[in-house]
Amino acid sequence: MKDLGKLKYFLGIEFSRSQKGILMYQTKYALELVSELGLAGGKPAYTPLEFNQKLTSVEFDQIVKNSDSEDVQLEEKGNYQRLVGRLLYLKMTRPDIAFVVQVLSQYMHAPKTSHMEAAKRVVRYIKSTPGLGLFMPTGRCNNLIAYCDPDWGAYVESRRSITGYVVKFGDALISWKSKKQGTVSRSSAEVEFRSMTTTVAEIVWLVGLFKELGVDISLPVPLNYDSKAAIQIAAHPIFHE
Protein backbone atom coordinates (compact mmCIF):
# COMPACT_ATOMS: atom_id res chain seq x y z
CA MET A 1 0.00 0.00 0.00
CA LYS A 2 1.12 3.53 -0.77
CA ASP A 3 0.05 6.86 0.69
CA LEU A 4 -0.74 8.96 -2.38
CA GLY A 5 -1.65 12.02 -0.34
CA LYS A 6 -4.95 13.84 -0.40
CA LEU A 7 -7.54 12.55 -2.83
CA LYS A 8 -7.78 14.78 -5.91
CA TYR A 9 -8.85 12.56 -8.81
CA PHE A 10 -10.32 9.05 -8.90
CA LEU A 11 -12.03 7.23 -11.79
CA GLY A 12 -13.06 10.43 -13.54
CA ILE A 13 -14.27 12.16 -10.35
CA GLU A 14 -12.42 15.27 -9.20
CA PHE A 15 -12.20 16.48 -5.60
CA SER A 16 -11.56 20.01 -4.37
CA ARG A 17 -11.06 20.78 -0.69
CA SER A 18 -11.49 24.02 1.23
CA GLN A 19 -12.29 25.13 4.76
CA LYS A 20 -15.99 25.04 3.85
CA GLY A 21 -16.02 21.44 2.65
CA ILE A 22 -15.31 19.06 -0.24
CA LEU A 23 -16.62 19.45 -3.78
CA MET A 24 -17.04 16.36 -5.99
CA TYR A 25 -17.38 17.05 -9.71
CA GLN A 26 -16.60 15.57 -13.15
CA THR A 27 -15.65 18.59 -15.22
CA LYS A 28 -12.86 16.82 -17.15
CA TYR A 29 -15.10 13.82 -17.87
CA ALA A 30 -17.96 16.09 -18.98
CA LEU A 31 -15.81 18.20 -21.31
CA GLU A 32 -14.29 15.07 -22.87
CA LEU A 33 -17.81 13.80 -23.57
CA VAL A 34 -18.77 17.10 -25.21
CA SER A 35 -15.60 17.07 -27.33
CA GLU A 36 -16.01 13.44 -28.45
CA LEU A 37 -19.51 14.17 -29.74
CA GLY A 38 -18.27 17.19 -31.66
CA LEU A 39 -20.49 19.59 -29.72
CA ALA A 40 -17.74 21.85 -28.35
CA GLY A 41 -18.77 24.60 -30.76
CA GLY A 42 -22.48 23.86 -30.59
CA LYS A 43 -25.18 25.93 -28.98
CA PRO A 44 -25.63 25.04 -25.29
CA ALA A 45 -28.99 23.96 -23.88
CA TYR A 46 -30.26 25.36 -20.60
CA THR A 47 -32.53 22.43 -19.70
CA PRO A 48 -31.64 18.72 -20.01
CA LEU A 49 -35.00 17.88 -21.64
CA GLU A 50 -37.53 19.83 -23.66
CA PHE A 51 -40.66 20.82 -21.77
CA ASN A 52 -43.40 18.16 -21.97
CA GLN A 53 -41.40 16.05 -24.44
CA LYS A 54 -42.68 12.45 -24.51
CA LEU A 55 -40.39 9.84 -26.04
CA THR A 56 -41.90 6.65 -27.46
CA SER A 57 -40.59 3.27 -28.60
CA VAL A 58 -40.60 1.77 -32.09
CA GLU A 59 -43.28 -0.75 -31.09
CA PHE A 60 -45.56 2.01 -29.82
CA ASP A 61 -45.18 3.99 -33.05
CA GLN A 62 -46.13 0.93 -35.09
CA ILE A 63 -49.30 0.39 -33.05
CA VAL A 64 -50.47 4.01 -33.15
CA LYS A 65 -49.16 4.40 -36.71
CA ASN A 66 -46.97 7.40 -36.10
CA SER A 67 -46.63 9.32 -39.38
CA ASP A 68 -43.27 10.96 -38.54
CA SER A 69 -41.07 9.53 -41.28
CA GLU A 70 -37.88 11.16 -39.95
CA ASP A 71 -38.07 9.52 -36.52
CA VAL A 72 -36.74 6.11 -37.51
CA GLN A 73 -34.81 3.45 -35.67
CA LEU A 74 -31.05 3.94 -35.61
CA GLU A 75 -29.04 1.55 -37.75
CA GLU A 76 -26.09 1.65 -35.34
CA LYS A 77 -27.49 1.50 -31.82
CA GLY A 78 -24.07 1.03 -30.22
CA ASN A 79 -23.33 4.78 -30.34
CA TYR A 80 -26.53 5.54 -28.44
CA GLN A 81 -25.88 2.82 -25.88
CA ARG A 82 -22.35 4.07 -25.22
CA LEU A 83 -23.59 7.65 -24.87
CA VAL A 84 -26.29 6.72 -22.36
CA GLY A 85 -23.76 4.59 -20.48
CA ARG A 86 -21.44 7.58 -20.12
CA LEU A 87 -24.34 9.76 -18.98
CA LEU A 88 -25.22 7.14 -16.35
CA TYR A 89 -21.67 7.43 -14.98
CA LEU A 90 -21.84 11.22 -15.03
CA LYS A 91 -25.09 11.03 -13.05
CA MET A 92 -23.09 10.03 -9.96
CA THR A 93 -22.30 13.69 -9.30
CA ARG A 94 -25.07 15.27 -11.38
CA PRO A 95 -28.52 14.59 -9.87
CA ASP A 96 -29.95 17.27 -12.18
CA ILE A 97 -29.78 14.85 -15.13
CA ALA A 98 -31.08 11.80 -13.23
CA PHE A 99 -34.62 12.07 -14.63
CA VAL A 100 -33.75 12.41 -18.30
CA VAL A 101 -31.05 9.72 -18.15
CA GLN A 102 -33.48 7.16 -16.71
CA VAL A 103 -35.91 8.08 -19.49
CA LEU A 104 -33.26 7.59 -22.18
CA SER A 105 -32.14 4.28 -20.68
CA GLN A 106 -35.60 2.82 -21.36
CA TYR A 107 -34.84 2.69 -25.10
CA MET A 108 -31.39 1.09 -25.16
CA HIS A 109 -32.63 -1.98 -27.07
CA ALA A 110 -34.08 -0.07 -30.04
CA PRO A 111 -33.18 3.65 -30.06
CA LYS A 112 -34.67 6.08 -32.57
CA THR A 113 -33.50 9.36 -34.02
CA SER A 114 -35.53 11.30 -31.44
CA HIS A 115 -33.84 9.40 -28.62
CA MET A 116 -30.38 10.29 -29.96
CA GLU A 117 -31.35 13.94 -30.33
CA ALA A 118 -32.62 13.98 -26.73
CA ALA A 119 -29.35 12.41 -25.53
CA LYS A 120 -27.32 15.02 -27.43
CA ARG A 121 -29.43 17.75 -25.82
CA VAL A 122 -28.32 16.44 -22.41
CA VAL A 123 -24.72 16.77 -23.55
CA ARG A 124 -25.36 20.33 -24.74
CA TYR A 125 -26.88 21.05 -21.31
CA ILE A 126 -23.76 19.63 -19.66
CA LYS A 127 -21.69 21.89 -21.90
CA SER A 128 -23.39 24.92 -20.34
CA THR A 129 -22.86 23.62 -16.78
CA PRO A 130 -19.67 21.49 -16.76
CA GLY A 131 -18.57 22.45 -13.25
CA LEU A 132 -21.65 21.39 -11.32
CA GLY A 133 -21.20 18.68 -8.70
CA LEU A 134 -21.87 17.61 -5.12
CA PHE A 135 -20.72 19.74 -2.19
CA MET A 136 -20.09 18.13 1.19
CA PRO A 137 -19.86 20.90 3.81
CA THR A 138 -17.74 20.64 6.94
CA GLY A 139 -19.19 20.53 10.42
CA ARG A 140 -20.89 17.92 12.54
CA CYS A 141 -24.47 16.92 11.78
CA ASN A 142 -26.93 14.14 12.66
CA ASN A 143 -30.02 15.21 10.75
CA LEU A 144 -31.54 13.55 7.69
CA ILE A 145 -34.24 15.24 5.65
CA ALA A 146 -36.04 13.77 2.63
CA TYR A 147 -38.11 15.16 -0.23
CA CYS A 148 -40.20 13.10 -2.65
CA ASP A 149 -42.53 13.84 -5.55
CA PRO A 150 -43.77 11.55 -8.36
CA ASP A 151 -44.83 12.16 -11.95
CA TRP A 152 -48.22 10.49 -12.45
CA GLY A 153 -48.64 8.57 -15.71
CA ALA A 154 -45.41 9.92 -17.16
CA TYR A 155 -44.97 7.08 -19.65
CA VAL A 156 -47.53 7.32 -22.45
CA GLU A 157 -47.03 3.68 -23.45
CA SER A 158 -47.55 1.90 -20.11
CA ARG A 159 -49.11 4.76 -18.09
CA ARG A 160 -46.68 4.02 -15.30
CA SER A 161 -45.51 6.81 -13.03
CA ILE A 162 -42.07 7.93 -11.90
CA THR A 163 -40.84 8.06 -8.33
CA GLY A 164 -38.40 10.82 -7.51
CA TYR A 165 -36.74 11.60 -4.19
CA VAL A 166 -33.68 13.21 -2.64
CA VAL A 167 -32.25 12.70 0.84
CA LYS A 168 -29.92 15.20 2.50
CA PHE A 169 -27.58 14.71 5.43
CA GLY A 170 -27.50 18.19 6.87
CA ASP A 171 -26.77 20.38 3.84
CA ALA A 172 -25.16 17.57 1.83
CA LEU A 173 -27.10 15.64 -0.79
CA ILE A 174 -26.30 11.95 -0.24
CA SER A 175 -29.05 9.96 -1.99
CA TRP A 176 -31.41 10.53 -4.91
CA LYS A 177 -33.43 8.47 -7.37
CA SER A 178 -35.67 8.84 -10.39
CA LYS A 179 -37.22 5.49 -11.30
CA LYS A 180 -40.27 4.13 -13.08
CA GLN A 181 -42.76 2.51 -10.71
CA GLY A 182 -43.45 -1.21 -11.10
CA THR A 183 -47.25 -0.97 -11.30
CA VAL A 184 -49.87 1.35 -12.76
CA SER A 185 -51.44 3.72 -10.21
CA ARG A 186 -55.10 4.59 -10.61
CA SER A 187 -54.93 7.99 -8.92
CA SER A 188 -52.45 10.72 -8.08
CA ALA A 189 -52.89 9.91 -4.37
CA GLU A 190 -51.87 6.31 -4.99
CA VAL A 191 -48.77 7.27 -6.94
CA GLU A 192 -47.82 9.79 -4.23
CA PHE A 193 -48.15 7.11 -1.56
CA ARG A 194 -46.02 4.67 -3.56
CA SER A 195 -43.36 7.36 -3.90
CA MET A 196 -43.47 7.97 -0.15
CA THR A 197 -43.10 4.24 0.50
CA THR A 198 -39.96 4.03 -1.64
CA THR A 199 -38.49 7.09 0.08
CA VAL A 200 -39.21 5.72 3.56
CA ALA A 201 -37.47 2.45 2.63
CA GLU A 202 -34.39 4.47 1.60
CA ILE A 203 -34.51 6.44 4.87
CA VAL A 204 -34.67 3.24 6.94
CA TRP A 205 -31.68 1.84 5.05
CA LEU A 206 -29.67 5.05 5.52
CA VAL A 207 -30.44 5.19 9.25
CA GLY A 208 -29.15 1.61 9.58
CA LEU A 209 -26.05 2.44 7.55
CA PHE A 210 -25.20 5.46 9.69
CA LYS A 211 -25.74 3.35 12.82
CA GLU A 212 -23.14 0.86 11.57
CA LEU A 213 -20.78 3.79 10.97
CA GLY A 214 -21.29 4.99 14.55
CA VAL A 215 -23.44 8.02 13.69
CA ASP A 216 -26.70 8.41 15.62
CA ILE A 217 -29.32 10.02 13.38
CA SER A 218 -31.84 12.33 15.01
CA LEU A 219 -35.30 10.76 14.85
CA PRO A 220 -37.90 11.15 13.52
CA VAL A 221 -36.63 11.92 10.02
CA PRO A 222 -38.83 14.56 8.29
CA LEU A 223 -40.29 13.56 4.91
CA ASN A 224 -41.56 16.40 2.72
CA TYR A 225 -44.23 15.87 0.05
CA ASP A 226 -47.12 17.89 -1.35
CA SER A 227 -50.18 15.63 -1.42
CA LYS A 228 -52.95 16.06 1.15
CA ALA A 229 -54.61 12.86 -0.04
CA ALA A 230 -51.39 10.90 0.52
CA ILE A 231 -51.09 12.42 4.00
CA GLN A 232 -54.59 11.17 4.82
CA ILE A 233 -53.67 7.69 3.58
CA ALA A 234 -50.49 7.65 5.65
CA ALA A 235 -52.43 8.81 8.73
CA HIS A 236 -55.00 6.00 8.41
CA PRO A 237 -55.07 3.76 11.52
CA ILE A 238 -54.38 0.63 9.43
CA PHE A 239 -50.80 1.84 8.87
CA HIS A 240 -50.15 2.31 12.60
CA GLU A 241 -51.44 -0.98 14.01
VODREN-683326 format. One record per residue (C-alpha): residue number from 1; residue in one letter; x, y, z. Coordinates in pm, whole numbers. Layout:
% VODREN-683326
REC fimi doro     xx     yy     zz
REC  NUM    A      X      Y      Z
...
//
This chain:
% VODREN-683326
REC fimi doro     xx     yy     zz
REC    1    M      0      0      0
REC    2    K    112    353    -77
REC    3    D      5    686     69
REC    4    L    -74    896   -238
REC    5    G   -165   1202    -34
REC    6    K   -495   1384    -40
REC    7    L   -754   1255   -283
REC    8    K   -778   1478   -591
REC    9    Y   -885   1256   -881
REC   10    F  -1032    905   -890
REC   11    L  -1203    723  -1179
REC   12    G  -1306   1043  -1354
REC   13    I  -1427   1216  -1035
REC   14    E  -1242   1527   -920
REC   15    F  -1220   1648   -560
REC   16    S  -1156   2001   -437
REC   17    R  -1106   2078    -69
REC   18    S  -1149   2402    123
REC   19    Q  -1229   2513    476
REC   20    K  -1599   2504    385
REC   21    G  -1602   2144    265
REC   22    I  -1531   1906    -24
REC   23    L  -1662   1945   -378
REC   24    M  -1704   1636   -599
REC   25    Y  -1738   1705   -971
REC   26    Q  -1660   1557  -1315
REC   27    T  -1565   1859  -1522
REC   28    K  -1286   1682  -1715
REC   29    Y  -1510   1382  -1787
REC   30    A  -1796   1609  -1898
REC   31    L  -1581   1820  -2131
REC   32    E  -1429   1507  -2287
REC   33    L  -1781   1380  -2357
REC   34    V  -1877   1710  -2521
REC   35    S  -1560   1707  -2733
REC   36    E  -1601   1344  -2845
REC   37    L  -1951   1417  -2974
REC   38    G  -1827   1719  -3166
REC   39    L  -2049   1959  -2972
REC   40    A  -1774   2185  -2835
REC   41    G  -1877   2460  -3076
REC   42    G  -2248   2386  -3059
REC   43    K  -2518   2593  -2898
REC   44    P  -2563   2504  -2529
REC   45    A  -2899   2396  -2388
REC   46    Y  -3026   2536  -2060
REC   47    T  -3253   2243  -1970
REC   48    P  -3164   1872  -2001
REC   49    L  -3500   1788  -2164
REC   50    E  -3753   1983  -2366
REC   51    F  -4066   2082  -2177
REC   52    N  -4340   1816  -2197
REC   53    Q  -4140   1605  -2444
REC   54    K  -4268   1245  -2451
REC   55    L  -4039    984  -2604
REC   56    T  -4190    665  -2746
REC   57    S  -4059    327  -2860
REC   58    V  -4060    177  -3209
REC   59    E  -4328    -75  -3109
REC   60    F  -4556    201  -2982
REC   61    D  -4518    399  -3305
REC   62    Q  -4613     93  -3509
REC   63    I  -4930     39  -3305
REC   64    V  -5047    401  -3315
REC   65    K  -4916    440  -3671
REC   66    N  -4697    740  -3610
REC   67    S  -4663    932  -3938
REC   68    D  -4327   1096  -3854
REC   69    S  -4107    953  -4128
REC   70    E  -3788   1116  -3995
REC   71    D  -3807    952  -3652
REC   72    V  -3674    611  -3751
REC   73    Q  -3481    345  -3567
REC   74    L  -3105    394  -3561
REC   75    E  -2904    155  -3775
REC   76    E  -2609    165  -3534
REC   77    K  -2749    150  -3182
REC   78    G  -2407    103  -3022
REC   79    N  -2333    478  -3034
REC   80    Y  -2653    554  -2844
REC   81    Q  -2588    282  -2588
REC   82    R  -2235    407  -2522
REC   83    L  -2359    765  -2487
REC   84    V  -2629    672  -2236
REC   85    G  -2376    459  -2048
REC   86    R  -2144    758  -2012
REC   87    L  -2434    976  -1898
REC   88    L  -2522    714  -1635
REC   89    Y  -2167    743  -1498
REC   90    L  -2184   1122  -1503
REC   91    K  -2509   1103  -1305
REC   92    M  -2309   1003   -996
REC   93    T  -2230   1369   -930
REC   94    R  -2507   1527  -1138
REC   95    P  -2852   1459   -987
REC   96    D  -2995   1727  -1218
REC   97    I  -2978   1485  -1513
REC   98    A  -3108   1180  -1323
REC   99    F  -3462   1207  -1463
REC  100    V  -3375   1241  -1830
REC  101    V  -3105    972  -1815
REC  102    Q  -3348    716  -1671
REC  103    V  -3591    808  -1949
REC  104    L  -3326    759  -2218
REC  105    S  -3214    428  -2068
REC  106    Q  -3560    282  -2136
REC  107    Y  -3484    269  -2510
REC  108    M  -3139    109  -2516
REC  109    H  -3263   -198  -2707
REC  110    A  -3408     -7  -3004
REC  111    P  -3318    365  -3006
REC  112    K  -3467    608  -3257
REC  113    T  -3350    936  -3402
REC  114    S  -3553   1130  -3144
REC  115    H  -3384    940  -2862
REC  116    M  -3038   1029  -2996
REC  117    E  -3135   1394  -3033
REC  118    A  -3262   1398  -2673
REC  119    A  -2935   1241  -2553
REC  120    K  -2732   1502  -2743
REC  121    R  -2943   1775  -2582
REC  122    V  -2832   1644  -2241
REC  123    V  -2472   1677  -2355
REC  124    R  -2536   2033  -2474
REC  125    Y  -2688   2105  -2131
REC  126    I  -2376   1963  -1966
REC  127    K  -2169   2189  -2190
REC  128    S  -2339   2492  -2034
REC  129    T  -2286   2362  -1678
REC  130    P  -1967   2149  -1676
REC  131    G  -1857   2245  -1325
REC  132    L  -2165   2139  -1132
REC  133    G  -2120   1868   -870
REC  134    L  -2187   1761   -512
REC  135    F  -2072   1974   -219
REC  136    M  -2009   1813    119
REC  137    P  -1986   2090    381
REC  138    T  -1774   2064    694
REC  139    G  -1919   2053   1042
REC  140    R  -2089   1792   1254
REC  141    C  -2447   1692   1178
REC  142    N  -2693   1414   1266
REC  143    N  -3002   1521   1075
REC  144    L  -3154   1355    769
REC  145    I  -3424   1524    565
REC  146    A  -3604   1377    263
REC  147    Y  -3811   1516    -23
REC  148    C  -4020   1310   -265
REC  149    D  -4253   1384   -555
REC  150    P  -4377   1155   -836
REC  151    D  -4483   1216  -1195
REC  152    W  -4822   1049  -1245
REC  153    G  -4864    857  -1571
REC  154    A  -4541    992  -1716
REC  155    Y  -4497    708  -1965
REC  156    V  -4753    732  -2245
REC  157    E  -4703    368  -2345
REC  158    S  -4755    190  -2011
REC  159    R  -4911    476  -1809
REC  160    R  -4668    402  -1530
REC  161    S  -4551    681  -1303
REC  162    I  -4207    793  -1190
REC  163    T  -4084    806   -833
REC  164    G  -3840   1082   -751
REC  165    Y  -3674   1160   -419
REC  166    V  -3368   1321   -264
REC  167    V  -3225   1270     84
REC  168    K  -2992   1520    250
REC  169    F  -2758   1471    543
REC  170    G  -2750   1819    687
REC  171    D  -2677   2038    384
REC  172    A  -2516   1757    183
REC  173    L  -2710   1564    -79
REC  174    I  -2630   1195    -24
REC  175    S  -2905    996   -199
REC  176    W  -3141   1053   -491
REC  177    K  -3343    847   -737
REC  178    S  -3567    884  -1039
REC  179    K  -3722    549  -1130
REC  180    K  -4027    413  -1308
REC  181    Q  -4276    251  -1071
REC  182    G  -4345   -121  -1110
REC  183    T  -4725    -97  -1130
REC  184    V  -4987    135  -1276
REC  185    S  -5144    372  -1021
REC  186    R  -5510    459  -1061
REC  187    S  -5493    799   -892
REC  188    S  -5245   1072   -808
REC  189    A  -5289    991   -437
REC  190    E  -5187    631   -499
REC  191    V  -4877    727   -694
REC  192    E  -4782    979   -423
REC  193    F  -4815    711   -156
REC  194    R  -4602    467   -356
REC  195    S  -4336    736   -390
REC  196    M  -4347    797    -15
REC  197    T  -4310    424     50
REC  198    T  -3996    403   -164
REC  199    T  -3849    709      8
REC  200    V  -3921    572    356
REC  201    A  -3747    245    263
REC  202    E  -3439    447    160
REC  203    I  -3451    644    487
REC  204    V  -3467    324    694
REC  205    W  -3168    184    505
REC  206    L  -2967    505    552
REC  207    V  -3044    519    925
REC  208    G  -2915    161    958
REC  209    L  -2605    244    755
REC  210    F  -2520    546    969
REC  211    K  -2574    335   1282
REC  212    E  -2314     86   1157
REC  213    L  -2078    379   1097
REC  214    G  -2129    499   1455
REC  215    V  -2344    802   1369
REC  216    D  -2670    841   1562
REC  217    I  -2932   1002   1338
REC  218    S  -3184   1233   1501
REC  219    L  -3530   1076   1485
REC  220    P  -3790   1115   1352
REC  221    V  -3663   1192   1002
REC  222    P  -3883   1456    829
REC  223    L  -4029   1356    491
REC  224    N  -4156   1640    272
REC  225    Y  -4423   1587      5
REC  226    D  -4712   1789   -135
REC  227    S  -5018   1563   -142
REC  228    K  -5295   1606    115
REC  229    A  -5461   1286     -4
REC  230    A  -5139   1090     52
REC  231    I  -5109   1242    400
REC  232    Q  -5459   1117    482
REC  233    I  -5367    769    358
REC  234    A  -5049    765    565
REC  235    A  -5243    881    873
REC  236    H  -5500    600    841
REC  237    P  -5507    376   1152
REC  238    I  -5438     63    943
REC  239    F  -5080    184    887
REC  240    H  -5015    231   1260
REC  241    E  -5144    -98   1401
//
